[in-house]
Amino acid sequence: MHFKLIITLVEDSKTNAVMDAARKCGATGATIINQARGEGLEKERTFLGLSLGTQRDMLMFLVEEHLSRAILETIADIAGMDESSGAGIAFQIDVEDAVGVAHQVASLTDVVEEKI
């Protein structure tokens, strides 16, 4: 079984909605890193050195490759990434090898066979 890593940066207010939607599409879990910060085309506004931007979370999903595109598109829809600037970003990268995922392989085998 081959995996992709989907890395998502969204406003912290959308983290739970993104997690729920990704799970419905086949993601078996994620690692969430709170309080990430980033800059887009324009630098964030500050007031006396304090950032006025919203807080971001980084979600990392290790997903089976046949499910990855649907999960990625669902994340983009739920977070409104294509609707407004600064809504977040999500991308996927190939995973060459992974350990500690035997329980995921067992639970995903039937799901992936249906997709193929």
C-alpha positions as protocol buffer text, in pm:
chain_id: "A"
residue {
  index: 1
  type: MET
  ca { x: 0 y: 0 z: 0 }
}
residue {
  index: 2
  type: HIS
  ca { x: 133 y: 345 z: -93 }
}
residue {
  index: 3
  type: PHE
  ca { x: 70 y: 661 z: 102 }
}
residue {
  index: 4
  type: LYS
  ca { x: 58 y: 1036 z: 47 }
}
residue {
  index: 5
  type: LEU
  ca { x: 108 y: 1302 z: 311 }
}
residue {
  index: 6
  type: ILE
  ca { x: -148 y: 1581 z: 295 }
}
residue {
  index: 7
  type: ILE
  ca { x: -32 y: 1894 z: 473 }
}
residue {
  index: 8
  type: THR
  ca { x: -301 y: 2149 z: 545 }
}
residue {
  index: 9
  type: LEU
  ca { x: -280 y: 2495 z: 699 }
}
residue {
  index: 10
  type: VAL
  ca { x: -616 y: 2641 z: 801 }
}
residue {
  index: 11
  type: GLU
  ca { x: -761 y: 2890 z: 1044 }
}
residue {
  index: 12
  type: ASP
  ca { x: -796 y: 2724 z: 1382 }
}
residue {
  index: 13
  type: SER
  ca { x: -1172 y: 2783 z: 1374 }
}
residue {
  index: 14
  type: LYS
  ca { x: -1196 y: 2543 z: 1075 }
}
residue {
  index: 15
  type: THR
  ca { x: -977 y: 2262 z: 1211 }
}
residue {
  index: 16
  type: ASN
  ca { x: -1260 y: 2045 z: 1345 }
}
residue {
  index: 17
  type: ALA
  ca { x: -1467 y: 2081 z: 1027 }
}
residue {
  index: 18
  type: VAL
  ca { x: -1167 y: 1986 z: 812 }
}
residue {
  index: 19
  type: MET
  ca { x: -1091 y: 1685 z: 1035 }
}
residue {
  index: 20
  type: ASP
  ca { x: -1451 y: 1561 z: 1020 }
}
residue {
  index: 21
  type: ALA
  ca { x: -1469 y: 1600 z: 641 }
}
residue {
  index: 22
  type: ALA
  ca { x: -1135 y: 1427 z: 585 }
}
residue {
  index: 23
  type: ARG
  ca { x: -1242 y: 1133 z: 802 }
}
residue {
  index: 24
  type: LYS
  ca { x: -1563 y: 1096 z: 599 }
}
residue {
  index: 25
  type: CYS
  ca { x: -1349 y: 1071 z: 284 }
}
residue {
  index: 26
  type: GLY
  ca { x: -1126 y: 799 z: 427 }
}
residue {
  index: 27
  type: ALA
  ca { x: -858 y: 966 z: 639 }
}
residue {
  index: 28
  type: THR
  ca { x: -790 y: 755 z: 946 }
}
residue {
  index: 29
  type: GLY
  ca { x: -650 y: 1038 z: 1159 }
}
residue {
  index: 30
  type: ALA
  ca { x: -413 y: 1333 z: 1160 }
}
residue {
  index: 31
  type: THR
  ca { x: -143 y: 1508 z: 1353 }
}
residue {
  index: 32
  type: ILE
  ca { x: -238 y: 1864 z: 1444 }
}
residue {
  index: 33
  type: ILE
  ca { x: 14 y: 2133 z: 1525 }
}
residue {
  index: 34
  type: ASN
  ca { x: -145 y: 2438 z: 1684 }
}
residue {
  index: 35
  type: GLN
  ca { x: -38 y: 2800 z: 1651 }
}
residue {
  index: 36
  type: ALA
  ca { x: 132 y: 2789 z: 1313 }
}
residue {
  index: 37
  type: ARG
  ca { x: 202 y: 3122 z: 1145 }
}
residue {
  index: 38
  type: GLY
  ca { x: 249 y: 3210 z: 782 }
}
residue {
  index: 39
  type: GLU
  ca { x: 249 y: 3493 z: 533 }
}
residue {
  index: 40
  type: GLY
  ca { x: 92 y: 3511 z: 191 }
}
residue {
  index: 41
  type: LEU
  ca { x: 127 y: 3773 z: -80 }
}
residue {
  index: 42
  type: GLU
  ca { x: 86 y: 4055 z: 166 }
}
residue {
  index: 43
  type: LYS
  ca { x: 261 y: 4084 z: 503 }
}
residue {
  index: 44
  type: GLU
  ca { x: 33 y: 4053 z: 807 }
}
residue {
  index: 45
  type: ARG
  ca { x: -70 y: 4367 z: 990 }
}
residue {
  index: 46
  type: THR
  ca { x: 67 y: 4423 z: 1339 }
}
residue {
  index: 47
  type: PHE
  ca { x: -13 y: 4656 z: 1625 }
}
residue {
  index: 48
  type: LEU
  ca { x: 275 y: 4733 z: 1861 }
}
residue {
  index: 49
  type: GLY
  ca { x: 449 y: 4417 z: 1746 }
}
residue {
  index: 50
  type: LEU
  ca { x: 147 y: 4189 z: 1796 }
}
residue {
  index: 51
  type: SER
  ca { x: 7 y: 4005 z: 1496 }
}
residue {
  index: 52
  type: LEU
  ca { x: -351 y: 4090 z: 1401 }
}
residue {
  index: 53
  type: GLY
  ca { x: -392 y: 3782 z: 1182 }
}
residue {
  index: 54
  type: THR
  ca { x: -593 y: 3475 z: 1274 }
}
residue {
  index: 55
  type: GLN
  ca { x: -428 y: 3173 z: 1430 }
}
residue {
  index: 56
  type: ARG
  ca { x: -354 y: 2876 z: 1205 }
}
residue {
  index: 57
  type: ASP
  ca { x: -332 y: 2503 z: 1263 }
}
residue {
  index: 58
  type: MET
  ca { x: -125 y: 2258 z: 1062 }
}
residue {
  index: 59
  type: LEU
  ca { x: -293 y: 1923 z: 997 }
}
residue {
  index: 60
  type: MET
  ca { x: -90 y: 1634 z: 859 }
}
residue {
  index: 61
  type: PHE
  ca { x: -281 y: 1337 z: 716 }
}
residue {
  index: 62
  type: LEU
  ca { x: -105 y: 1017 z: 610 }
}
residue {
  index: 63
  type: VAL
  ca { x: -354 y: 869 z: 361 }
}
residue {
  index: 64
  type: GLU
  ca { x: -367 y: 591 z: 107 }
}
residue {
  index: 65
  type: GLU
  ca { x: -281 y: 725 z: -239 }
}
residue {
  index: 66
  type: HIS
  ca { x: -612 y: 625 z: -403 }
}
residue {
  index: 67
  type: LEU
  ca { x: -805 y: 828 z: -144 }
}
residue {
  index: 68
  type: SER
  ca { x: -573 y: 1130 z: -136 }
}
residue {
  index: 69
  type: ARG
  ca { x: -718 y: 1344 z: -416 }
}
residue {
  index: 70
  type: ALA
  ca { x: -1075 y: 1321 z: -286 }
}
residue {
  index: 71
  type: ILE
  ca { x: -957 y: 1409 z: 65 }
}
residue {
  index: 72
  type: LEU
  ca { x: -751 y: 1702 z: -66 }
}
residue {
  index: 73
  type: GLU
  ca { x: -1044 y: 1843 z: -266 }
}
residue {
  index: 74
  type: THR
  ca { x: -1282 y: 1802 z: 28 }
}
residue {
  index: 75
  type: ILE
  ca { x: -1043 y: 1986 z: 258 }
}
residue {
  index: 76
  type: ALA
  ca { x: -1022 y: 2273 z: 7 }
}
residue {
  index: 77
  type: ASP
  ca { x: -1403 y: 2294 z: -18 }
}
residue {
  index: 78
  type: ILE
  ca { x: -1465 y: 2285 z: 358 }
}
residue {
  index: 79
  type: ALA
  ca { x: -1195 y: 2545 z: 433 }
}
residue {
  index: 80
  type: GLY
  ca { x: -1301 y: 2769 z: 142 }
}
residue {
  index: 81
  type: MET
  ca { x: -947 y: 2779 z: 7 }
}
residue {
  index: 82
  type: ASP
  ca { x: -1044 y: 2876 z: -347 }
}
residue {
  index: 83
  type: GLU
  ca { x: -1301 y: 3133 z: -235 }
}
residue {
  index: 84
  type: SER
  ca { x: -1081 y: 3386 z: -58 }
}
residue {
  index: 85
  type: SER
  ca { x: -718 y: 3479 z: -15 }
}
residue {
  index: 86
  type: GLY
  ca { x: -569 y: 3368 z: 314 }
}
residue {
  index: 87
  type: ALA
  ca { x: -822 y: 3090 z: 377 }
}
residue {
  index: 88
  type: GLY
  ca { x: -545 y: 2832 z: 388 }
}
residue {
  index: 89
  type: ILE
  ca { x: -345 y: 2594 z: 176 }
}
residue {
  index: 90
  type: ALA
  ca { x: -330 y: 2218 z: 135 }
}
residue {
  index: 91
  type: PHE
  ca { x: -90 y: 2005 z: -66 }
}
residue {
  index: 92
  type: GLN
  ca { x: 14 y: 1644 z: -91 }
}
residue {
  index: 93
  type: ILE
  ca { x: 354 y: 1481 z: -125 }
}
residue {
  index: 94
  type: ASP
  ca { x: 458 y: 1124 z: -195 }
}
residue {
  index: 95
  type: VAL
  ca { x: 569 y: 912 z: 98 }
}
residue {
  index: 96
  type: GLU
  ca { x: 849 y: 676 z: 7 }
}
residue {
  index: 97
  type: ASP
  ca { x: 810 y: 454 z: 312 }
}
residue {
  index: 98
  type: ALA
  ca { x: 626 y: 451 z: 644 }
}
residue {
  index: 99
  type: VAL
  ca { x: 629 y: 239 z: 958 }
}
residue {
  index: 100
  type: GLY
  ca { x: 373 y: 219 z: 1234 }
}
residue {
  index: 101
  type: VAL
  ca { x: 79 y: 211 z: 993 }
}
residue {
  index: 102
  type: ALA
  ca { x: -7 y: -160 z: 997 }
}
residue {
  index: 103
  type: HIS
  ca { x: -340 y: -91 z: 1169 }
}
residue {
  index: 104
  type: GLN
  ca { x: -429 y: 161 z: 896 }
}
residue {
  index: 105
  type: VAL
  ca { x: -340 y: -85 z: 621 }
}
residue {
  index: 106
  type: ALA
  ca { x: -569 y: -347 z: 774 }
}
residue {
  index: 107
  type: SER
  ca { x: -864 y: -107 z: 802 }
}
residue {
  index: 108
  type: LEU
  ca { x: -813 y: 49 z: 457 }
}
residue {
  index: 109
  type: THR
  ca { x: -768 y: -266 z: 249 }
}
residue {
  index: 110
  type: ASP
  ca { x: -1137 y: -316 z: 173 }
}
residue {
  index: 111
  type: VAL
  ca { x: -1197 y: 56 z: 112 }
}
residue {
  index: 112
  type: VAL
  ca { x: -910 y: 85 z: -133 }
}
residue {
  index: 113
  type: GLU
  ca { x: -1007 y: -233 z: -321 }
}
residue {
  index: 114
  type: GLU
  ca { x: -1347 y: -74 z: -389 }
}
residue {
  index: 115
  type: LYS
  ca { x: -1177 y: 238 z: -536 }
}
residue {
  index: 116
  type: ILE
  ca { x: -947 y: 40 z: -767 }
}
